[in-house]
Amino acid sequence: MLLKTGLSLKQAVCVLVLFISGNALVVGISLTPERTTWLAILLASLFYLPVMLIYCRLLSLFPGRHLYEIITLVFGGILGKVISVLYILFSAFLCDTVMRCFAEFLQIAAMPATPEIVFLIFMFFLSVWMVKSGVDKFGQWCSIMTVIVLIAIGLTAVLGVKYMHLENMFPIGTIHYPGLFKEAFSIFCIPYAESILFMSLFKEIKPSVSPYKIFSLSLVIAMGIFVVIAFRNTLLLGVNNLKMSYYPSFYAVSIISLGDFFSRFEVLIGMIFLICNYVKITVALFSTSIGFAHLTKVDQPAKVVTPIALLVVSTSTILFSSNVEINGWLPNYEKLFVVFSVALPLIMLITAEMQVRIRRLLRVRNG
């Protein structure tokens, strides 16, 4: 076990909210921003709702089990191991891409003369330390950081009001529905559907905590954050400037100042980016370590996290040369999420429900 007490509802929600938020708070909720991005966010949340219910139902059918245990119980030994390996690779790949985005942002925004490998090594030590500390410490830390993130987002939104231009939201005109649905689907895949990896931590959550409450509260909070950021960035920069900015939130907040003494509020955005990306990397590393430990029968995932993290850092410098290349690969990335976050969980749920009904019928006949 990774902890003695287990995560509370508040801590679990905080972890999931920060995980979903991730680099979307700086890179942008959508890579193709429009005046209707806020509507795409609401639509993406609607897409996510039935998928979220699939996750919750699976967790309810197998209380006290994490993702990899559920896979093994549903699909059996051989097929379960094959699918578990795929999810381990998937979570490691997510960790790779987020680490790469993290290192490049720090290099561009703060320290251009510093090699990216320095930032990757820094994140390696922090993430390994947190995994070895346990999920309970991680949850406590996230509950504090969530308050800081919400205050920072609220502060930049309020202080930015006098710099906002309402004309940036108009004219909305006729809505281009194919473009709207495409944008909503992209938001659904990244970041909402990434929450499949959060199921890896459910063995470390208090048994009395309902997965339905965790996912529903996290969805509402994350959706609210995304809508506020979408309105703030659009009103501050306008759609054309948003499309030209690789880090729209960072540049949008950079124009805000408070009198002649307080400026450089983009530092808050940088801080939010570091916090949320750190959480996303750590959860992905938790998932990879828990999955590997489950397959190899290691009792403590903390025992395998160091070599796994080293491998992730090594591959993050090889897989992609820049964030531009990562974004170019995005259509393939979205297909991966459809498979791992929608198709496989749905197959898992159907199989599990059939197994439950068969067991009930057998009990009735034998009784």
KEDRENGU-525047 format. One record per residue (C-alpha): residue number from 1; residue in one letter; y, z negated, x negated. Coordinates in nm, 4 decimals. Layout:
// residues N
{NUM, "a", {Y, Z, X}}
...
//
This chain:
// residues 367
{1, "m", {0.0000, 0.0000, 0.0000}}
{2, "l", {0.3537, 0.0731, -0.1072}}
{3, "l", {0.5092, -0.2295, 0.0597}}
{4, "k", {0.4365, -0.5599, 0.2281}}
{5, "t", {0.6693, -0.5690, 0.5279}}
{6, "g", {0.7177, -0.2113, 0.6480}}
{7, "l", {1.0268, -0.0179, 0.7494}}
{8, "s", {1.2165, -0.1312, 1.0569}}
{9, "l", {1.3453, 0.1121, 1.3203}}
{10, "k", {1.6944, 0.1040, 1.1687}}
{11, "q", {1.5697, 0.1694, 0.8161}}
{12, "a", {1.3379, 0.4515, 0.9251}}
{13, "v", {1.6186, 0.6202, 1.1197}}
{14, "c", {1.8552, 0.5894, 0.8226}}
{15, "v", {1.6003, 0.7461, 0.5879}}
{16, "l", {1.5341, 1.0350, 0.8254}}
{17, "v", {1.9043, 1.0979, 0.8995}}
{18, "l", {1.9917, 1.1177, 0.5295}}
{19, "f", {1.6831, 1.3304, 0.4632}}
{20, "i", {1.7743, 1.5805, 0.7362}}
{21, "s", {2.1383, 1.5883, 0.6250}}
{22, "g", {2.0525, 1.6638, 0.2616}}
{23, "n", {2.2542, 1.9365, 0.0932}}
{24, "a", {2.3618, 2.0780, 0.4320}}
{25, "l", {2.6623, 1.8435, 0.4199}}
{26, "v", {2.8036, 2.0296, 0.1176}}
{27, "v", {2.6418, 2.3732, 0.1042}}
{28, "g", {2.6977, 2.4019, 0.4777}}
{29, "i", {2.4905, 2.3621, 0.7895}}
{30, "s", {2.4730, 2.7409, 0.8173}}
{31, "l", {2.4811, 3.0051, 0.5441}}
{32, "t", {2.6327, 3.2494, 0.7952}}
{33, "p", {2.9108, 3.0370, 0.9517}}
{34, "e", {3.0867, 3.1571, 1.2644}}
{35, "r", {3.3234, 3.0042, 1.5171}}
{36, "t", {3.0172, 2.9320, 1.7288}}
{37, "t", {2.8266, 2.7445, 1.4560}}
{38, "w", {2.8610, 2.4239, 1.6574}}
{39, "l", {2.6803, 2.6008, 1.9425}}
{40, "a", {2.4090, 2.7174, 1.7012}}
{41, "i", {2.3635, 2.3545, 1.5926}}
{42, "l", {2.3085, 2.2447, 1.9537}}
{43, "l", {2.0674, 2.5334, 2.0070}}
{44, "a", {1.8778, 2.4491, 1.6863}}
{45, "s", {1.8495, 2.0888, 1.8058}}
{46, "l", {1.7011, 2.2193, 2.1295}}
{47, "f", {1.4500, 2.4278, 1.9297}}
{48, "y", {1.3596, 2.1199, 1.7288}}
{49, "l", {1.2978, 1.8986, 2.0321}}
{50, "p", {0.9462, 2.0263, 2.1230}}
{51, "v", {0.8479, 2.0329, 1.7540}}
{52, "m", {0.9666, 1.6740, 1.7213}}
{53, "l", {0.7525, 1.5797, 2.0216}}
{54, "i", {0.4499, 1.7357, 1.8477}}
{55, "y", {0.5088, 1.5134, 1.5441}}
{56, "c", {0.5531, 1.2053, 1.7614}}
{57, "r", {0.2402, 1.2734, 1.9655}}
{58, "l", {0.0326, 1.3178, 1.6487}}
{59, "l", {0.1649, 0.9909, 1.5089}}
{60, "s", {0.0922, 0.8171, 1.8407}}
{61, "l", {-0.2658, 0.9465, 1.8435}}
{62, "f", {-0.3175, 0.8155, 1.4898}}
{63, "p", {-0.1114, 0.4942, 1.4613}}
{64, "g", {-0.0782, 0.3517, 1.1134}}
{65, "r", {-0.1751, 0.6848, 0.9516}}
{66, "h", {0.0342, 0.9129, 0.7332}}
{67, "l", {0.0415, 1.2937, 0.7389}}
{68, "y", {-0.2441, 1.3506, 0.4940}}
{69, "e", {-0.4754, 1.1010, 0.6630}}
{70, "i", {-0.4110, 1.2695, 0.9974}}
{71, "i", {-0.4929, 1.6091, 0.8442}}
{72, "t", {-0.8226, 1.4745, 0.7072}}
{73, "l", {-0.9171, 1.3064, 1.0363}}
{74, "v", {-0.8403, 1.6179, 1.2402}}
{75, "f", {-0.9785, 1.8929, 1.0164}}
{76, "g", {-1.2516, 1.7061, 0.8316}}
{77, "g", {-1.3279, 1.6837, 0.4619}}
{78, "i", {-1.3227, 2.0371, 0.3182}}
{79, "l", {-1.0662, 2.2080, 0.5431}}
{80, "g", {-0.8578, 1.8898, 0.5491}}
{81, "k", {-0.8391, 1.8875, 0.1699}}
{82, "v", {-0.7364, 2.2531, 0.1582}}
{83, "i", {-0.4555, 2.1980, 0.4099}}
{84, "s", {-0.3502, 1.8771, 0.2323}}
{85, "v", {-0.3179, 2.0698, -0.0954}}
{86, "l", {-0.0956, 2.3234, 0.0806}}
{87, "y", {0.1301, 2.0455, 0.2132}}
{88, "i", {0.1437, 1.8857, -0.1325}}
{89, "l", {0.2570, 2.2186, -0.2806}}
{90, "f", {0.5039, 2.2620, 0.0054}}
{91, "s", {0.6637, 1.9201, -0.0502}}
{92, "a", {0.6737, 1.9782, -0.4276}}
{93, "f", {0.8425, 2.3143, -0.3674}}
{94, "l", {1.1050, 2.1507, -0.1458}}
{95, "c", {1.1635, 1.8918, -0.4184}}
{96, "d", {1.2034, 2.1770, -0.6701}}
{97, "t", {1.4670, 2.3634, -0.4701}}
{98, "v", {1.6712, 2.0553, -0.3808}}
{99, "m", {1.6702, 1.9385, -0.7441}}
{100, "r", {1.7905, 2.2842, -0.8485}}
{101, "c", {2.0755, 2.2758, -0.5946}}
{102, "f", {2.1672, 1.9235, -0.7040}}
{103, "a", {2.1882, 2.0155, -1.0741}}
{104, "e", {2.3885, 2.3322, -1.0159}}
{105, "f", {2.6396, 2.1586, -0.7883}}
{106, "l", {2.7081, 1.8872, -1.0458}}
{107, "q", {2.7480, 2.1453, -1.3189}}
{108, "i", {2.9892, 2.3632, -1.1192}}
{109, "a", {3.1910, 2.0880, -0.9489}}
{110, "a", {3.2084, 1.8192, -1.2161}}
{111, "m", {3.0666, 1.8917, -1.5623}}
{112, "p", {3.0447, 2.2657, -1.6381}}
{113, "a", {2.9746, 2.2080, -2.0087}}
{114, "t", {2.6715, 1.9870, -1.9419}}
{115, "p", {2.3286, 2.1588, -1.9339}}
{116, "e", {2.1530, 2.1429, -1.5982}}
{117, "i", {1.8466, 1.9837, -1.7542}}
{118, "v", {2.0530, 1.6677, -1.8136}}
{119, "f", {2.1137, 1.6283, -1.4395}}
{120, "l", {1.7490, 1.7028, -1.3652}}
{121, "i", {1.6308, 1.4346, -1.6073}}
{122, "f", {1.8804, 1.1904, -1.4553}}
{123, "m", {1.7427, 1.2612, -1.1070}}
{124, "f", {1.3874, 1.2372, -1.2422}}
{125, "f", {1.4363, 0.8796, -1.3615}}
{126, "l", {1.6146, 0.7713, -1.0422}}
{127, "s", {1.3543, 0.9214, -0.8087}}
{128, "v", {1.0555, 0.7895, -1.0035}}
{129, "w", {1.2139, 0.4445, -1.0124}}
{130, "m", {1.2661, 0.4478, -0.6356}}
{131, "v", {0.9105, 0.5613, -0.5590}}
{132, "k", {0.7714, 0.2894, -0.7842}}
{133, "s", {0.9994, 0.0342, -0.6146}}
{134, "g", {0.8368, 0.1133, -0.2809}}
{135, "v", {0.9321, 0.2446, 0.0604}}
{136, "d", {1.0719, -0.0916, 0.1730}}
{137, "k", {1.3350, -0.0950, -0.1038}}
{138, "f", {1.4068, 0.2692, -0.0324}}
{139, "g", {1.4635, 0.1924, 0.3363}}
{140, "q", {1.6965, -0.0970, 0.2580}}
{141, "w", {1.8981, 0.1218, 0.0227}}
{142, "c", {1.9181, 0.4040, 0.2801}}
{143, "s", {2.0424, 0.1678, 0.5524}}
{144, "i", {2.3401, 0.0787, 0.3308}}
{145, "m", {2.4038, 0.4369, 0.2188}}
{146, "t", {2.3987, 0.5687, 0.5761}}
{147, "v", {2.6962, 0.3475, 0.6637}}
{148, "i", {2.8852, 0.4772, 0.3591}}
{149, "v", {2.8052, 0.8397, 0.4455}}
{150, "l", {2.9148, 0.8004, 0.8094}}
{151, "i", {3.2400, 0.6307, 0.7055}}
{152, "a", {3.3120, 0.9058, 0.4516}}
{153, "i", {3.2492, 1.1826, 0.7060}}
{154, "g", {3.4605, 1.0076, 0.9702}}
{155, "l", {3.7415, 0.9402, 0.7223}}
{156, "t", {3.7649, 1.3018, 0.6052}}
{157, "a", {3.7575, 1.4256, 0.9663}}
{158, "v", {4.0395, 1.1911, 1.0749}}
{159, "l", {4.2576, 1.2449, 0.7670}}
{160, "g", {4.2070, 1.6194, 0.7913}}
{161, "v", {4.3489, 1.6444, 1.1450}}
{162, "k", {4.7037, 1.7277, 1.0296}}
{163, "y", {4.5701, 2.0085, 0.8098}}
{164, "m", {4.3577, 2.1648, 1.0832}}
{165, "h", {4.4518, 2.4885, 1.2563}}
{166, "l", {4.3239, 2.5300, 1.6103}}
{167, "e", {4.3633, 2.9072, 1.5840}}
{168, "n", {4.0703, 2.9037, 1.3409}}
{169, "m", {3.8415, 2.8403, 1.6393}}
{170, "f", {3.9795, 3.1359, 1.8372}}
{171, "p", {3.9180, 3.3914, 1.9636}}
{172, "i", {3.5599, 3.3072, 2.0436}}
{173, "g", {3.5367, 3.6204, 2.2553}}
{174, "t", {3.2007, 3.7456, 2.3618}}
{175, "i", {2.9142, 3.5607, 2.1973}}
{176, "h", {2.6843, 3.7765, 1.9860}}
{177, "y", {2.3578, 3.6298, 2.1075}}
{178, "p", {2.1226, 3.7847, 1.8465}}
{179, "g", {2.3447, 3.6465, 1.5693}}
{180, "l", {2.3713, 3.3098, 1.7441}}
{181, "f", {1.9942, 3.2767, 1.7828}}
{182, "k", {1.9384, 3.3871, 1.4226}}
{183, "e", {2.1836, 3.1244, 1.2984}}
{184, "a", {2.0241, 2.8598, 1.5231}}
{185, "f", {1.6768, 2.9488, 1.3959}}
{186, "s", {1.7971, 2.9178, 1.0364}}
{187, "i", {1.9430, 2.5723, 1.1094}}
{188, "f", {1.6214, 2.4731, 1.2865}}
{189, "c", {1.4148, 2.5663, 0.9799}}
{190, "i", {1.6549, 2.4108, 0.7303}}
{191, "p", {1.7147, 2.1223, 0.7666}}
{192, "y", {1.5502, 2.0098, 1.0942}}
{193, "a", {1.1947, 2.1323, 1.0365}}
{194, "e", {1.1855, 1.9741, 0.6907}}
{195, "s", {1.1284, 1.6431, 0.8698}}
{196, "i", {0.7540, 1.7201, 0.8798}}
{197, "l", {0.7399, 1.5545, 0.5352}}
{198, "f", {0.8761, 1.2307, 0.6809}}
{199, "m", {0.5378, 1.1888, 0.8501}}
{200, "s", {0.4032, 1.1049, 0.5036}}
{201, "l", {0.5848, 0.7704, 0.5193}}
{202, "f", {0.4579, 0.6544, 0.8574}}
{203, "k", {0.1879, 0.4326, 0.7149}}
{204, "e", {0.4731, 0.2296, 0.5655}}
{205, "i", {0.6578, 0.1799, 0.8963}}
{206, "k", {0.6070, -0.1293, 1.1113}}
{207, "p", {0.3357, -0.0660, 1.3745}}
{208, "s", {0.5660, -0.1845, 1.6534}}
{209, "v", {0.8190, 0.0920, 1.5811}}
{210, "s", {0.7804, 0.3952, 1.8085}}
{211, "p", {0.7877, 0.7372, 1.6374}}
{212, "y", {0.9616, 0.8731, 1.9473}}
{213, "k", {1.2538, 0.6343, 1.8910}}
{214, "i", {1.2760, 0.7168, 1.5210}}
{215, "f", {1.2830, 1.0937, 1.5661}}
{216, "s", {1.5024, 1.0996, 1.8787}}
{217, "l", {1.7686, 0.8665, 1.7352}}
{218, "s", {1.7667, 1.0576, 1.4065}}
{219, "l", {1.8071, 1.3877, 1.5904}}
{220, "v", {2.1068, 1.2626, 1.7895}}
{221, "i", {2.2803, 1.1169, 1.4824}}
{222, "a", {2.2105, 1.4186, 1.2595}}
{223, "m", {2.3225, 1.6594, 1.5314}}
{224, "g", {2.6461, 1.4617, 1.5760}}
{225, "i", {2.7110, 1.4699, 1.2001}}
{226, "f", {2.6515, 1.8457, 1.1837}}
{227, "v", {2.8793, 1.9209, 1.4801}}
{228, "v", {3.1628, 1.7096, 1.3337}}
{229, "i", {3.1278, 1.8817, 0.9953}}
{230, "a", {3.1123, 2.2283, 1.1541}}
{231, "f", {3.4354, 2.1671, 1.3486}}
{232, "r", {3.6072, 2.0030, 1.0493}}
{233, "n", {3.5260, 2.2824, 0.8060}}
{234, "t", {3.6096, 2.5627, 1.0491}}
{235, "l", {3.9413, 2.4070, 1.1542}}
{236, "l", {4.0408, 2.3395, 0.7925}}
{237, "l", {3.9340, 2.6645, 0.6253}}
{238, "g", {3.8671, 2.9237, 0.8924}}
{239, "v", {3.5555, 3.1379, 0.9212}}
{240, "n", {3.6526, 3.3945, 0.6566}}
{241, "n", {3.7154, 3.1288, 0.3925}}
{242, "l", {3.3941, 2.9493, 0.4889}}
{243, "k", {3.1947, 3.2662, 0.4285}}
{244, "m", {3.3465, 3.3013, 0.0819}}
{245, "s", {3.2863, 2.9373, -0.0148}}
{246, "y", {2.9543, 2.8351, -0.1619}}
{247, "y", {3.0337, 2.4650, -0.1101}}
{248, "p", {3.2467, 2.4807, 0.2088}}
{249, "s", {3.2664, 2.1059, 0.2761}}
{250, "f", {3.3755, 2.0398, -0.0811}}
{251, "y", {3.6566, 2.2957, -0.0648}}
{252, "a", {3.7584, 2.2068, 0.2921}}
{253, "v", {3.8128, 1.8403, 0.2075}}
{254, "s", {3.9914, 1.9269, -0.1194}}
{255, "i", {4.3048, 2.0243, 0.0755}}
{256, "i", {4.3328, 1.6777, 0.2339}}
{257, "s", {4.5717, 1.4213, 0.0882}}
{258, "l", {4.7199, 1.0937, 0.2101}}
{259, "g", {5.0866, 1.0870, 0.1156}}
{260, "d", {5.1764, 1.1467, -0.2475}}
{261, "f", {4.9341, 0.8923, -0.3884}}
{262, "f", {4.5872, 0.9628, -0.2460}}
{263, "s", {4.4217, 1.3000, -0.2899}}
{264, "r", {4.0994, 1.4415, -0.4317}}
{265, "f", {3.9049, 1.3421, -0.1193}}
{266, "e", {3.6421, 1.5970, -0.2202}}
{267, "v", {3.5062, 1.3178, -0.4394}}
{268, "l", {3.3761, 1.1647, -0.1142}}
{269, "i", {3.1930, 1.4881, -0.0376}}
{270, "g", {3.0441, 1.4882, -0.3852}}
{271, "m", {2.9282, 1.1308, -0.3294}}
{272, "i", {2.7719, 1.2224, 0.0069}}
{273, "f", {2.5956, 1.5162, -0.1546}}
{274, "l", {2.4501, 1.2956, -0.4281}}
{275, "i", {2.3286, 1.0331, -0.1795}}
{276, "c", {2.1701, 1.2733, 0.0701}}
{277, "n", {2.0147, 1.4968, -0.1940}}
{278, "y", {1.8737, 1.1937, -0.3706}}
{279, "v", {1.7132, 1.0813, -0.0441}}
{280, "k", {1.5688, 1.4278, 0.0215}}
{281, "i", {1.4275, 1.4539, -0.3312}}
{282, "t", {1.2813, 1.1032, -0.3112}}
{283, "v", {1.1151, 1.1601, 0.0281}}
{284, "a", {0.9675, 1.4892, -0.0957}}
{285, "l", {0.8446, 1.3106, -0.4088}}
{286, "f", {0.6984, 1.0313, -0.1948}}
{287, "s", {0.5182, 1.2928, 0.0154}}
{288, "t", {0.3806, 1.4753, -0.2882}}
{289, "s", {0.2647, 1.1514, -0.4525}}
{290, "i", {0.1093, 1.0101, -0.1337}}
{291, "g", {-0.0754, 1.3370, -0.0727}}
{292, "f", {-0.2031, 1.3600, -0.4300}}
{293, "a", {-0.3096, 0.9943, -0.4285}}
{294, "h", {-0.4911, 1.0468, -0.0977}}
{295, "l", {-0.6849, 1.3443, -0.2345}}
{296, "t", {-0.7744, 1.1783, -0.5642}}
{297, "k", {-0.8561, 0.8389, -0.4057}}
{298, "v", {-0.5851, 0.6617, -0.6072}}
{299, "d", {-0.4887, 0.3369, -0.4339}}
{300, "q", {-0.1211, 0.3436, -0.5380}}
{301, "p", {0.0910, 0.6618, -0.5109}}
{302, "a", {0.3269, 0.5022, -0.7654}}
{303, "k", {0.0538, 0.5503, -1.0273}}
{304, "v", {0.0745, 0.9307, -1.0039}}
{305, "v", {0.4465, 0.9813, -0.9390}}
{306, "t", {0.5574, 1.0133, -1.3035}}
{307, "p", {0.3451, 1.3180, -1.3981}}
{308, "i", {0.4197, 1.4776, -1.0608}}
{309, "a", {0.7953, 1.4295, -1.1090}}
{310, "l", {0.7740, 1.5722, -1.4617}}
{311, "l", {0.5992, 1.8797, -1.3248}}
{312, "v", {0.8641, 1.9170, -1.0529}}
{313, "v", {1.1497, 1.8953, -1.3049}}
{314, "s", {0.9782, 2.1518, -1.5270}}
{315, "t", {0.9175, 2.4018, -1.2477}}
{316, "s", {1.2668, 2.3590, -1.0971}}
{317, "t", {1.4136, 2.5256, -1.4073}}
{318, "i", {1.1680, 2.8166, -1.3831}}
{319, "l", {1.1282, 2.9041, -1.0147}}
{320, "f", {1.4914, 3.0035, -0.9528}}
{321, "s", {1.7738, 3.0947, -1.1893}}
{322, "s", {2.0515, 2.9855, -0.9500}}
{323, "n", {2.1312, 2.8774, -0.5950}}
{324, "v", {2.2205, 3.2388, -0.5158}}
{325, "e", {1.8602, 3.3357, -0.5880}}
{326, "i", {1.7376, 3.0473, -0.3701}}
{327, "n", {1.9520, 3.1702, -0.0799}}
{328, "g", {1.8227, 3.5240, -0.1336}}
{329, "w", {1.4718, 3.3889, -0.0871}}
{330, "l", {1.5732, 3.2076, 0.2330}}
{331, "p", {1.4010, 3.4467, 0.4807}}
{332, "n", {1.0669, 3.3768, 0.3087}}
{333, "y", {1.1500, 3.0066, 0.3035}}
{334, "e", {1.2010, 3.0126, 0.6799}}
{335, "k", {0.8583, 3.1726, 0.7276}}
{336, "l", {0.7062, 2.8884, 0.5261}}
{337, "f", {0.8677, 2.6365, 0.7594}}
{338, "v", {0.7309, 2.8146, 1.0659}}
{339, "v", {0.3810, 2.7797, 0.9190}}
{340, "f", {0.4038, 2.4236, 0.7842}}
{341, "s", {0.6414, 2.2671, 1.0364}}
{342, "v", {0.5419, 2.4406, 1.3594}}
{343, "a", {0.2128, 2.6332, 1.3483}}
{344, "l", {-0.0072, 2.3883, 1.1563}}
{345, "p", {0.1200, 2.0750, 1.3405}}
{346, "l", {0.0627, 2.2531, 1.6730}}
{347, "i", {-0.2942, 2.3448, 1.5722}}
{348, "m", {-0.3392, 1.9862, 1.4546}}
{349, "l", {-0.2215, 1.8480, 1.7882}}
{350, "i", {-0.4389, 2.0813, 1.9969}}
{351, "t", {-0.7440, 1.9950, 1.7859}}
{352, "a", {-0.6686, 1.6215, 1.8008}}
{353, "e", {-0.6214, 1.6282, 2.1795}}
{354, "m", {-0.9528, 1.8113, 2.2192}}
{355, "q", {-1.1257, 1.5530, 1.9995}}
{356, "v", {-0.9780, 1.2683, 2.2051}}
{357, "r", {-1.0933, 1.4250, 2.5331}}
{358, "i", {-1.4425, 1.4920, 2.3969}}
{359, "r", {-1.4746, 1.1302, 2.2822}}
{360, "r", {-1.3642, 1.0094, 2.6270}}
{361, "l", {-1.6220, 1.2298, 2.7996}}
{362, "l", {-1.8952, 1.1022, 2.5680}}
{363, "r", {-1.7969, 0.7417, 2.6413}}
{364, "v", {-1.8110, 0.8077, 3.0158}}
{365, "r", {-2.1539, 0.9695, 2.9900}}
{366, "n", {-2.2923, 0.7000, 2.7627}}
{367, "g", {-2.1365, 0.4246, 2.9706}}
//
